[in-house]
Amino acid sequence: MIALLVLLLLVWLAFIIVGVAVKGLFWLLVIGVVLFVATSVIGFVKREALGRRH
């Protein structure tokens, strides 16, 4: 599960970089930032939930 979240974070980071680098793809930057933040929040919540069970 953790590996999937890290992979998603890297993909969203790539979206952000492409969105910044290619003129006219600002929407890709916005989507990348939103998905990056969402994945980070989901990962943090799941990590906290797992930490409480142990």
VENCOR-V451261 format. One record per residue. PHI is phi in degrees with one decimal (NA if undefined). PSI is psi in whole degrees, -180 to 180 (* if undefined). D_LAST is the distance of its C-alpha to the last C-alpha in Angstrom with 1 decimal. Layout:
BEGIN
phi,psi,d_last
PHI,PSI,D_LAST
PHI,PSI,D_LAST
END
This chain:
BEGIN
phi,psi,d_last
NA,-43,16.9
-64.1,-40,16.7
-63.1,-38,20.1
-64.0,-43,21.6
-64.8,-40,20.7
-65.1,-42,22.2
-60.6,-45,25.2
-62.1,-42,25.8
-61.2,-40,25.7
-67.4,-38,28.3
-64.9,-44,30.4
-65.8,-35,30.5
-64.7,-39,31.4
-63.5,-41,34.2
-58.1,-43,35.4
-63.1,-46,35.6
-63.5,-44,37.6
-64.7,-40,40.0
-61.9,-35,40.4
-77.1,-40,41.5
-74.8,-36,43.6
-98.6,119,45.6
-65.4,136,47.9
93.7,-3,47.8
-111.3,38,44.2
-60.7,-33,42.8
-61.9,-33,41.2
-67.5,-37,39.1
-61.1,-46,37.9
-63.2,-46,37.0
-61.4,-43,35.1
-61.5,-43,33.3
-65.8,-45,32.2
-61.6,-46,31.1
-69.1,-36,29.0
-61.2,-47,27.6
-64.7,-43,26.4
-62.3,-44,25.1
-65.0,-39,23.1
-62.5,-44,21.7
-65.2,-45,20.7
-60.9,-44,19.1
-62.5,-42,17.1
-65.0,-43,16.0
-64.7,-44,15.0
-65.6,-38,13.0
-65.0,-42,11.3
-64.5,-40,10.5
-65.4,-40,9.3
-67.9,-36,6.9
-66.7,-32,5.7
-74.0,-30,5.6
-72.9,-29,3.8
-82.3,*,0.0
END
